[in-house]
Amino acid sequence: MVMVRQKSSTVTSRQIEVLTVLSRSTSCSLGEIVSALGVSYAAASKMINRLEDKGLVTRSINEMDRRSSDISITEKG
């Protein structure tokens, strides 16, 4: 039997903090989110992944530095 893990539709308080940071500008880098929240890159990346899965944020390649991505809040977020 294979167990399928369902994605939670709830938003945690930490994820709300990320959305608050993102709501203050058109987009942020992962580093800016790390600095604003005082969390590790790994923790911030996991939060962004979960928010992206819920359709609350999007990532796009930064045109100035293709190694990084810009994270933006969606209308749903």
ZABAVO-795440 format. One record per residue: x, y, z of N, C-alpha, C in turn; residue in one letter. Coordinates in steps of 0.2 Angstrom, whole numbers, padded with zeros to 4 digits, always signed. Each point is the difference from the previous one (the first is absolute). Last residue first. Example, Ala and Ser with C-alpha at 12.3 -4.5 7.8 and 13.67 -1.06 7.14 Angstrom:
# residues 2
+0064-0011+0035+0004+0006+0001-0004+0005+0003S +0002-0028+0000-0004+0006+0000+0004+0006+0000A 
END
This chain:
# residues 77
-0011+0175-0014+0004+0001+0006-0002+0007+0004G -0009-0005-0022-0003-0005+0005+0003+0001+0007K +0009+0011-0018-0006+0003+0002-0003-0004+0005E +0025-0003+0000-0005+0000-0005-0006+0003+0002T +0027+0004+0006-0006-0002+0003-0005+0000-0006I +0027-0004-0003-0006+0005+0000-0006-0003+0003S +0029-0003-0005-0006-0003+0003-0005+0005+0001I +0023-0005-0015-0004+0005+0003-0006-0004+0002D +0026-0011-0004-0007+0001-0002-0004+0006+0004S +0027-0008-0009-0005+0001+0006-0007+0001-0003S +0020-0003-0014+0001-0005+0005-0005+0000+0006R +0002+0015-0019-0004-0006-0002+0001-0005+0005R +0001+0027+0000+0004-0005+0003-0003-0007-0001D -0010+0019-0009+0006+0003+0001+0006-0005+0002M -0024-0005-0003+0003+0001-0006+0007+0003+0000E -0014-0018+0016+0003+0007+0000+0003+0002-0006N -0019-0019+0003+0007+0001-0001+0002+0007+0000I -0022-0009+0013+0002+0001-0007+0008+0002+0000S -0023-0010+0017+0007+0001-0001+0002+0001-0008R -0023+0003+0018+0003-0003-0006+0007+0002+0000T -0022-0003+0019+0006+0003-0003+0002-0003-0006V -0020-0008+0010+0001+0007+0004+0006+0004-0002L -0008-0024-0005-0002+0005-0005+0000+0007+0003G +0006-0022+0009-0007+0002+0002-0002+0006-0005K +0022-0009-0001-0005-0006-0001-0007+0002+0001D +0017+0016+0005-0001-0001-0007-0004-0006-0002E +0005+0004+0022-0004+0005-0002-0001+0000-0008L +0015-0016+0010-0007-0001+0002-0005+0005-0002R +0023+0004-0005-0002-0006-0004-0007-0002+0002N +0011+0017+0013-0002+0002-0007-0003-0005-0004I +0008-0006+0021-0006+0004+0001-0002+0003-0007M +0020-0012+0001-0005-0004+0001-0007+0003+0001K +0020+0013-0002-0001-0004-0007-0006-0004+0001S +0008+0011+0019-0004+0004-0004-0001-0003-0007A +0013-0012+0015-0007+0001+0003-0004+0004-0004A +0022-0003-0006-0003-0006-0001-0008+0001+0003A +0016+0017+0003-0002-0001-0007-0004-0006-0001Y -0001+0010+0024+0005-0002-0005-0003+0000-0007S -0009+0018+0018+0000-0007-0001+0006-0002-0005V -0009+0023+0007+0005-0003+0004+0000-0007+0000G -0014+0017-0012-0003-0005+0005+0005-0003+0004L +0006+0016-0017-0006+0003+0003-0002-0005+0006A +0018-0007-0014+0002+0005+0004-0006+0003+0004S -0004-0017-0016+0004-0002+0006+0002+0005+0005V -0011+0006-0020-0005-0003+0004+0004-0003+0006I +0013+0009-0017-0004+0006+0004-0005-0003+0005E +0012-0015-0014+0004+0003+0005-0003+0005+0004G -0011-0010-0019+0000-0004+0006+0005+0003+0006L -0011+0017-0017+0005-0005+0000-0001-0005+0006S -0020+0017-0010+0006-0001+0005+0004-0006-0002C -0021+0019-0011+0003-0007+0001+0006+0001+0005S -0016+0017-0002-0002-0004-0006+0003-0007+0000T -0004+0012+0024+0004+0002-0006-0003-0004-0006S -0009-0002+0022+0003+0007+0001+0004+0002-0006R -0010-0022+0004-0005+0005-0002+0002+0007+0001S +0014-0019+0006-0001+0000-0007-0005+0006-0002L +0003-0005+0023+0006+0003-0003-0001+0001-0008V -0017-0011+0011+0000+0007+0002+0006+0003-0003T -0002-0023-0003-0005+0004-0004+0000+0007+0002L +0013-0014+0013+0003+0000-0006-0005+0004-0005V -0008-0004+0021+0006+0005+0001+0003+0000-0007E -0016-0016+0002-0003+0007+0000+0005+0005+0000I +0007-0022+0003-0002+0001-0007-0003+0007-0001Q +0004-0007+0022+0006+0001-0003-0001+0002-0008R -0018-0008+0013+0002+0007+0002+0006+0002-0003S -0014-0018-0014+0003+0001+0007+0002+0007+0002T -0020-0012-0016+0006+0004-0001+0003+0001+0007V -0016-0020-0013+0001+0005+0005+0006+0004-0001T -0007-0019-0013-0002+0007-0002+0000+0005+0005S +0014-0024-0005-0004+0004+0005-0002+0006-0003S +0006-0024-0013+0003+0007+0002-0005+0004+0004K +0003-0027-0001-0004+0005-0002+0003+0007+0002Q +0011-0026-0005-0001+0006+0005-0004+0005-0003R +0000-0027-0004+0001+0006-0003-0001+0006+0005V +0006-0028+0000-0003+0006+0003+0002+0006-0004M -0002-0027-0006+0004+0006-0001-0004+0006+0003V +0001-0029+0002-0004+0006+0000+0004+0006+0000M 
END
